[in-house]
């Protein structure tokens, strides 16, 4: 959920070494990523949230560093910590959010978490924490190898009260499978065409050598 597509491109790279640089290889690069929104899916699960518009949910990596995601498939871990489907802990006002035994839990549009403690009367709803929501400059974030986003300068982003959540909803990936498949087919055909050209040139060269030997 909330996956952001990588952008790919290829460029020619000459083989570096002794002698004449006669060989050129194709080098793939990831110049950026697509930050457009994915489609919304209504789930009816009170722990599912989707970021409305721009913004991110702050999470904590296993090494303790802060990162950002759009994946709002939340759950409570066996240790009582709020995490998403990939196991990254959700951050609140003062760190990872710990959930006590509850009868009911709700997440508001501003990230506010309210709970009805286990065994408490129905009117005893209380504030627990607030999910940290951020909205950094898109040009100042980068995508890590784990799929999470982080600040280019390594600094933690401040909470932004203008970011809102949609409850009982998940955001899907922004990858267009049909478009990606079409691009893969086009690249495959271009590769086959260039291989064919290379074979034709090789055959032409062989014929030229043969004519020169005859003459």
C-alpha positions in Angstrom: 0.0 0.0 0.0 1.1 3.6 -0.7 4.0 2.4 -2.9 5.7 5.1 -5.0 7.1 4.0 -8.4 10.8 4.5 -9.2 11.7 6.3 -12.4 14.3 4.5 -14.5 16.5 5.5 -17.4 19.5 4.1 -19.4 22.6 5.8 -20.7 25.7 4.7 -22.6 28.8 3.9 -20.5 32.2 3.3 -22.2 34.3 0.5 -20.9 37.2 2.0 -19.0 40.6 0.3 -19.2 43.8 0.0 -21.1 43.7 0.6 -24.9 41.1 2.1 -27.1 37.6 2.4 -25.6 35.7 0.5 -28.2 33.1 -1.1 -26.0 30.0 0.7 -24.7 27.6 -0.7 -22.2 24.1 0.3 -21.2 23.9 1.6 -17.6 20.6 1.8 -15.7 19.9 4.6 -13.3 17.2 5.7 -10.9 17.0 9.4 -11.3 13.9 9.9 -9.1 10.5 8.6 -8.2 6.8 9.3 -9.0 5.0 11.1 -6.1 1.6 11.1 -7.7 -1.2 9.7 -5.5 -2.4 6.1 -5.8 -6.1 5.0 -5.9 -8.1 4.9 -2.6 -9.5 1.6 -1.4 -12.3 1.6 1.3 -11.6 -1.3 3.7 -14.0 -0.6 6.7 -11.1 -1.4 9.0 -10.8 1.2 11.7 -7.0 0.9 11.8 -6.6 1.6 8.1 -5.7 5.2 7.1 -4.7 6.9 3.9 -3.0 10.3 3.7 -5.3 12.8 1.9 -3.3 14.8 -0.7 0.3 15.5 0.1 2.0 14.4 3.2 3.6 11.4 4.9 3.2 9.2 8.0 6.3 9.2 10.2 7.7 5.7 11.2 10.8 4.4 12.9 13.3 2.1 11.3 14.7 -0.8 13.3 17.9 1.2 13.7 16.0 4.0 15.4 16.1 6.5 12.6 13.0 8.4 11.4 11.5 7.8 7.9 8.3 8.4 6.1 5.7 6.3 4.3 2.2 6.5 2.8 1.4 2.9 3.9 -1.4 3.2 6.4 -2.2 -0.4 7.0 -1.9 -0.1 10.7 -2.0 -2.8 13.4 -1.0 -3.4 17.0 2.1 -5.6 17.4 2.3 -8.4 20.1 4.4 -5.9 22.1 1.5 -3.4 22.0 3.2 -1.0 19.6 1.3 0.6 16.7 3.0 -0.4 13.4 2.2 -0.7 9.7 2.0 -3.9 7.6 5.7 -4.0 7.1 6.4 -3.8 10.8 7.7 -0.2 11.0 6.7 1.5 14.2 4.4 4.5 13.9 5.6 7.6 15.6 3.6 9.9 17.7 4.2 13.1 19.6 7.0 11.6 21.7 8.2 8.5 19.8 6.6 5.1 19.0 3.0 4.8 19.9 2.2 2.2 22.6 -1.4 0.9 22.7 -2.8 -0.5 26.0 -5.5 -3.1 26.1 -8.6 -1.4 24.6 -12.3 -2.1 23.8 -12.1 0.3 20.9 -9.7 2.6 19.1 -10.3 5.3 16.6 -8.0 7.5 14.4 -9.1 11.0 13.6 -8.4 12.9 10.4 -5.6 14.8 12.1 -4.0 11.6 13.4 -5.5 11.9 16.8 -5.8 8.4 18.5 -8.7 8.0 21.0 -9.3 4.8 22.9 -11.9 3.2 25.1 -9.8 1.3 27.7 -10.6 -2.4 28.3 -13.3 -2.7 30.9 -14.1 1.0 31.0 -17.6 2.4 30.6 -18.5 3.5 27.1 -18.3 7.2 28.0 -14.7 6.9 29.2 -13.1 7.6 25.8 -9.7 9.2 26.2 -7.0 10.8 24.1 -3.9 8.5 23.7 -1.5 10.1 21.2 -1.3 11.7 17.8 0.3 10.1 14.7 3.1 12.3 13.5 2.2 13.6 10.0 4.8 15.5 7.9 4.8 17.4 4.6 8.4 17.9 3.5 9.5 19.6 0.3 9.4 16.8 -2.3 12.8 18.0 -3.6 14.4 17.5 -0.2 13.5 13.8 0.3 14.9 10.6 -1.2 13.9 7.0 -1.3 15.9 4.4 0.6 16.6 0.8 -0.3 13.9 -0.3 2.1 11.2 1.7 0.2 10.9 4.3 3.0 11.5 8.0 2.3 13.9 10.2 4.3 15.3 13.7 4.3 18.3 14.3 2.1 20.0 16.1 4.9 19.2 13.3 7.4 17.2 15.7 9.7 13.8 14.8 11.1 10.9 16.7 9.6 8.5 18.7 11.9 4.9 17.6 12.3 2.5 19.4 10.0 -1.0 20.0 11.2 -2.3 20.6 7.7 -1.8 17.0 6.7 -5.1 14.9 7.0 -5.9 11.2 7.1 -8.9 9.3 5.6 -10.0 6.6 8.0 -11.0 3.0 7.1 -9.2 3.6 3.7 -5.9 2.5 2.1 -4.0 4.1 -0.7 -2.9 1.7 -3.4 0.3 1.8 -5.4 0.7 4.5 -8.0 2.3 2.1 -10.4 0.3 1.7 -13.6 0.8 -2.0 -14.4 -0.4 -1.7 -18.0 1.8 1.2 -18.8 4.8 -0.5 -17.2 4.2 -3.7 -19.2 3.9 -1.7 -22.4 7.2 0.0 -21.7 8.9 -3.3 -21.0 7.6 -4.7 -24.4 8.8 -1.6 -26.2 12.3 -1.9 -24.6 12.4 -5.6 -25.5 11.6 -4.9 -29.1 14.3 -2.2 -29.3 16.8 -4.6 -27.9 15.9 -7.3 -30.4 16.1 -4.7 -33.3 19.6 -3.6 -32.2 20.8 -7.2 -32.0 19.5 -7.7 -35.5 21.4 -4.7 -36.8 24.6 -6.0 -35.1 24.2 -9.3 -36.9 23.6 -7.7 -40.2 26.7 -5.5 -39.8 28.7 -8.6 -38.9 27.5 -10.5 -41.9 28.2 -7.5 -44.1 31.7 -7.3 -42.7 32.3 -11.0 -43.4 31.1 -10.6 -47.0 33.4 -7.6 -47.5 36.4 -9.5 -46.2 35.6 -12.4 -48.5 35.4 -10.1 -51.6 38.7 -8.5 -50.7 40.4 -11.9 -50.4 39.0 -12.9 -53.9 40.2 -9.7 -55.5 
